[in-house]
Amino acid sequence: MNRKRLCLIIDVASLVICLIPLAWFLLRVSKLPDVVPVHFGFGNVPTRFGSKWEYLFMPLFSIGVIIFGICCRYLGLSNVPGVHAREERDLIVAIIVLVSAVLLDVSCFYLFFLAFSR
């Protein structure tokens, strides 16, 4: 498999991974109360409450970050020190975007767990 195809598969996987929390939220939004905890302090104690629609920010932010990373790679704006071949650089950046997608999903689901497990 050539590197361009692998980068495309990684990009699609990154976007799909970021769509999971958005779909999860949209499926559950009707069951949520209008006012939910949106900020947590020490000991995971809620310190601020807000609209349930504030939870939409985190999945949309993750999708935005991933799209930004993919666009930077396709426009050639990515820079990896010590790597001169574009295909190698693109693969490294695609993997970084994929790891970012996974970490952003973990943070989304942790926030959802804190808010919805009460």
C-alpha positions, 0 to 999 in steps of 0.5 A, a space after each residue: 500500500 502506498 503512503 498516499 493511500 495510507 494517509 487517506 485511510 488515516 484521515 478518514 479514520 480520524 474524522 470517523 473517530 471524531 464523529 463518534 462523540 458528536 453522534 453519541 451526544 446527538 442521540 442522547 440530547 433529548 434525554 438530558 435536562 436543560 441545565 447540566 454541569 459544564 465545569 468540574 473542580 477538584 474531586 470532580 465536583 461541578 462548579 458551574 452549570 449551563 445549557 446542555 447544548 454547551 456539550 456540543 462545543 467539545 465534539 465540534 472543536 475536535 472535528 475542527 482540530 482534525 480538519 485543520 490538521 488534515 488541511 495543513 497537511 494537504 496544503 503542505 503547511 506541515 513541518 517535521 524537523 529532520 524529515 525532507 521527503 514529503 511522503 514521510 512527512 505527510 505520514 507522520 502528520 497523519 499519524 499525529 492527527 489520528 492520535 489527536 483524534 483519539 485523545 480528543 475523543 477520550 477527553 469528550 467521553 470523560 467529560 460526558 461521563 462526569 456530567 451524565 453519570 450523576 
